[in-house]
Amino acid sequence: MGLAAHLPDQGPPAVVGAGQRVPLIDGRLIDYANLDHAASAPSLAAVRAAVDELLPWYAGVHRGAGFPSRVSTRVYENARDALRRFVGAGPDAAVVFTRNTTDSLNLLARALPSDASVVLFDTEHHAALLPWRGARHLRTPDRAEDAVDVLDRALAERPACLVVLTGASNVTGEVWPVAALAEVAHRHGARVVLDAAQLAPHRPVDITALGVDYVALSGHKLYAPFGVGALVGPGDWLQAAEPYLVGGGATKVVGDGFAVTWSDAPHRHEAGSPNVVGVHAMAVACTTLAGAWEQVVAHEETLLARLRSALAHVPGLTELALFGPDHDRVGVVSFTLDGVDAGLAAAVLSAEHGIGVRDGAFCAHIAVRRLAGRARGDTQAVRASVGLGTAPEHVDRLGRALRLLVARGPRAHYEVVDGRWSPVPDPRPLPRFLAA
């Protein structure tokens, strides 16, 4: 069951659900335009094949004598090497499997030395913003190069144990100057953890080249939506920390009087039966992407240029940016529309045009409030994000749909139902497996 067997021969890797037809409120079926990759990406076809291949061999890991258990254990432990290779980590780096990036960063937060201080910028996703006790939050400047000076001054004034950085903004897609910021952090004696949730699906991530210590990432962003994430980095803090969760697998010995000797890291932080299928899915996704970066990046850069061009022709549309319109970014763009509620816009795009986007504040409330408020005082925005499941026609359809919405308004009646805009009535039938 070698990972190399799932590598693509040419072109960007295929995804499950490409060509999926969705209903519109006028009764038509149309190919789904997936412009919501930043929330969760579809499964790679190679990942689905790998999962199907594993399932007959699936069993509990680590302590089973049965042959399927031995196979599953090998699959689970081999996945750690796949993750190390994917992020450029050395053979001694700890790999802890978690539920997602949020779980990974919360784990690291609870593994910090008791006297550790943390510094981060205030426009982070909540997964990176909220887990740290007593963290210092630096205001994100208007230019990326100024962020390096802001961090340098902050650490010179008061040293920190850990600096939290994001690879690419989940609001704007803009790529942060991670290597320069990491160099400053290390010069002041701090470690660096990188939230790579939005960067890793779009660009190679290399711990050594970027100069970071830890990387946190999610399988569901990496075309492996099977409920797994990972934290990769030095094992010393993880080895010294009490288990993040307690239970089977985290314990080496439980003696009389409930005296506990904990397992070594990473197992001490993976209590309970692990998600073997999800771990294998994530490893296959990482290996597949690593073998196709040239195709992946070229595909997304073409789509991103087309997307931004389409949005530029929509009257009253303002694109959000931390560092300016010309800054490097991955395939994520957020925007506001004059006089149109973000949630209503997203509902119209879905119901009338078969387009999936995201609306709201994207679990980055400070960033969206600051950037959207800079335009018109909005606190919500619309986010379009491209990926391997996006076709050029999807981007073109979004541009046409937004121009129609601005010019004519919705074609149906919409109300807020259970907190979300929806056409009323909504005649779109559910899939058969739900309708039953």
N, C-alpha and C positions, 0 to 999 in steps of 0.2 A: 504494500500500500504506500508507494513512494510519492512524495509531494511533487516531484518533477513530472509525474504522469499527468498532472493537472495544469501544466503550464500551457498558455496559448501559443499557437504556431505563428500567427501574424495578426495584425490589427489589434485594436483595443479589446480587452476581454469582454465576453458576452455576459449579459445579466438575465436573470429569470424575470419574466414579466414584460420584456420588450414586446411591444405590439399589443399589450393588454387593452381590450376595449372597455370603455366605461360609458354609462348612460348619461344623456343630457335631459334636461327638463322638457325638451320638445319631443322626446321619444326616440331621438337618433342615438346610435352608438358611434363612438369615435375613439381613435387611438389615444390612450392616456398620455398626456404631456407631463412627464415627471420633472418638475422644477423644484423639488423639495429634498434633494439629496443631502443637504446639510443637516436635516433632522435625522433621517435614517436612510441609508442607501439600500437598494434591492440586493438580493443575493447574487453573487457571481454564479454563472452556470457551472463553473468548475467546483465551486463550494458545494452546490447541491449534489453534484455527482460524487464528491468525496464523502459527504454525509450519507448518501445512499449506500456507498461502499462500506462504510464503517458500521452501519446500524446492525447488520447480522452478527457482528462481533462485539457489540456493545455489552459491557458488564461493569460492575464495580471495580475500582482500581486499587492497586497497592497491596492489598492483603489477600487477594483471592488466589487460590491454587488452580482454578479452572483455566483452560487455555484462553477463552475469550477475555477473562480478566487480565491475563498476561498481555494479550494483544492491546487491550484498552489502556493498560498501564504504559506500555511502550508508546502508544499514540500520544498519550497525555504528556509524558516526559519529553518526547521528541519535539513537542510543540514549543517547549521553552527555548530550544535551540533555534527554531524557526523565528521566534520573536526576537531573540538576540541578533540574528542575522538581519532581520528587517530594520532594526533601529541602529545597527552598527555597534552593538555592545560587545564587550569582551566575553570570553567563556566563563569568567567568574562572576559576571553580573547576576544578581538575583532577579528572577522572573516570578512575580506573584500574579496568579490569575484571579480576577475580580469580576464583578458584574459589568462594569463600564468605567469610563473615566472618572465619573463622580465618586464611585466606590474606591478607585485607586487613590485619588487625592485625599479622600477622607482617611484611608488607611495610612498614608504617609503622615498626615497631620497627627494621627494618634501614635505614630512611631517616633515622633520627634523627641529629642532629649527634653527633659522637663524645663530647662531654662532657655530653650531655643526661642529666638525671635525671628519673625517672618516679615518680608517686605514684598509688596506686589502693586501693580497698577490697578486703578479703580474701575476700568472698563472691562474687566475679565468676565467671562461666563460665571454664573453662580457656583458651578462645580469647583472652580478655582478660587473664587472670591471668598466663599463663606466658611470653609472648614477650619481655618487657622485661628487659634486662640491669640487674641491681642495683637493681630497683625497691623502693620503700618501700611496704609493705602496711599499711594502716590497718584496725584492727578495726571492723567495721560495728556501729554502736550499735543500741540497741533502738528508737529513735525516729528517723524520717526527718529531722526538724528538727535533731536532734543531729548528724547527719552533716555538716551545713553547718559547725557549730562545730568538729567534729573536723578537717575539711579546712582550715579557716581557721587553726587552731592549728598544724597540721603544716606548712603553707606559710610561716607566720610564723617558725617555728623554723628551717626549712631550705627555701629556695625550690626549685622544680622547673621543668623545662622543659615537661613534659607531664603532664596529669591524665587518667586513663582512667576513664570513667564508663559505666555501663550504663543503658539506657533503661527496661527492665522486666526483673525477675529471671526467669530461665528456670526457677527452682525454684518460686517462689511467685506469679509474675505481678505482683508489686507494682511500681508505677511509682516510680522514684526522682525526687527533686527536682532534676532536671537543670539547670534555669535558675538556681536559687539556687546550686548547686554551681559551675556555670560562671562565674557572676559573681564568686565568691570566687577561683577559679583565675585569671581574667583580672586581678583586682585585684592579685594577687601575681605577675603577669607570665608565667603559664603558659598554654600552649595546652591545648585540650580535644579528646579524641577520644571519640565516642559509639559504643558497641556497641549498635546499633539492631536487632539480629537479632530480638529478641522484641517490640520496640515497633512497628517499622514495619509488620508485617502487621495490626496492630490499631488503631493511632491515626496521625493525620498526624504527620510529623516535619518540623520547620522549623528549619534551622540558625540562621537569624536570630533567631527567637523564643526558641529555647532558648539561644542564645549560645554554641554549640559551634563548633569549627573544622573538625573532621573527622567524617564519619559512615561507619561500616562496616556493611554489610548483606548479606544472602544472598537469592538468588532462590528457593531451595528452601523458605524460610520464607514467601515472598511469593507463593505459588501459581504459581511458575514453576520447577518442579523439573527444570531442564535444565543444571545444573552451572555456574552463574555467580554471582559476588558482585561487590561494588564497594566502592571506597574513594573518597570524595568530599571534597575540601578544598583548601587552599592548595597551590600547586605548587612552592614554593621548596625545601622539604626533598626532595621527590621529584626535582626537577631536579638538585639537588646530589649526590644519592646514586648510588652505583654501582648497576647494574641488580640487581634482586632475582633474576632469572633471566637468563642470557646465551644469546644465540642470534639467529636471524633475527628481524628486526623491532626488536630492541633496539639494533642497530648501524647507524650512518649510513655509516661507512667502516671497512673493515679493510685497512690498508696493508701494505706489505712489512715483514717483521719482526714481523708481528702487532700492529702499533700500531693501536689501536681508537679511533674517535670514536663515542661513544654517541649514539643518537637522543635527541631531546628527550622529556621527560615529556609525556603518559603512556606513549608508545610504548616508551620504554626499559624499562618495567616490564611489558611485555606480550609477551615473547619467544615465538616459535613461532607456529604458525597458531592464531588465536583461535577461540573457540567462538561463531561468528556466530549460530547458531540460538539458543543459550542467552542471548546478549546481547539479541537481539530479543525472546525470550520474557520476559525480565525487564523490558524497557522497556514491553512491552504490559501486563504485570501491574501495573506501577507506574501507568501511565496509567489503566488500568481501575479500580484501587482509588481513585486520586485523584478520579475522577469519581463515586464511590459511597460516600464516607466516611460520610455520614449513615446510609445503609442498613446498612453494615458494622458501625458502632459500635452502632446500635440492636439489630441481630440478636445481636451478641455480649453486650451488656449483659443482654439478656433471658435468654440461655442461661446466663450466668455466675451470675445470681441464682438461677435454677432449679437449677443444679448445686450451689451452696453450700447451698441449702435441702435438697436431696436428701442430701447428705453429712452434714448436721447431724443427720439422723435415723438414722444408722448407729451402733449401739452400739460403743464402744471405738475410734472413729475420731478421730484428732487431726489437724487441719489445720495445716500449717506456715506460719509467717509471720515475716518479718524485723521488720516494724514494727507488727504487731498486726492483729486481724481486720477493723478498719474502714478500713484504709488502701486508697487507690485501687489497683486492679489491672486488668490485662487478663485474658483468658479462660484463665488457667492456675492450677490448684490442685493442690498436692501434699499427701499425707497418709500417716499410718501407721495400722495396724490392730493392736489388742491381740492378741498371740499368733499373728499371721498373717504369714509371710514375704512381703515385697513382691513378690518374683519369683513366688512361688506364687499370690498374689492375681491378678497380671496374667495368668498362664497360665490360671487358672480362668475369669477374665472373658472371655478369648478363646475357649477351647475349649468352654465351656458356655453362653456368652451372646452370642458374636459381637461383643465389645467390644474395641476397641484402646486400650490405655493404655501408658504408659511406666513402667518400674520401674528402680530403682538409685539412683545418685547424680548422674545427669544432667550429667556433665562439670562438676560444681560440688561436688566432694567436701567442701571445707571448709564450704560453706554447708549441705549436707544433713547432714553429721555434727554440726554445731552445732545445727541446728534440730530434727532428729529425735532427737538425743541429749538435747536439753533435755526431750523428752517421756519417753523410756524407754530411752535409750541405743542406739537404732537407728542404723544407718549407711546404711540404704536406705529408700526411700519409693516410693510410687505417685504418678504424676502424670497427671491428667486435664486435657486442654486442648481447648477448643472453638474452632470457626472456621466458615468458610463451608460446610464439608461436614458440619456437625453439625445434627441436628434435635432438637426437644424430646423426642421419644420416646427418643432415644439417651441423653439425660441421665436420664430417668426409669428406663430400663432399668438403667443403672449403679447407681442407688440401690437398686433391687429386688435386683439381683445381689449387691451388697455385704451387704445385710441377710440374704440367704439364706446367703451364705458364712459370715458371723459366727455365724448361728444353727445351721447344719447341717454346715458344713465342705464340702469338695469332694465332688462326686458320683462322681468317678472316682479312679483311682489315679494319682498323679503322682510322678515322679522327676526328679532333675537329670540331664539328658542334654546332653553337650557344654557344660556350664556354665550351662544354662538349664533351668528347670522345664518339664516337658512331660507331657501325659497318656501313660501307657504301658499298653497300646498306643495309638497315635494313628491312628484310622481316617480322618481327614479327607483327602480326595483333593486333590492339587495341581491347579492349572489345567492345561488341556490342553497349553499351550505349554511347561510344565515337565515334565509327565508323560511326554511323548514323549522 
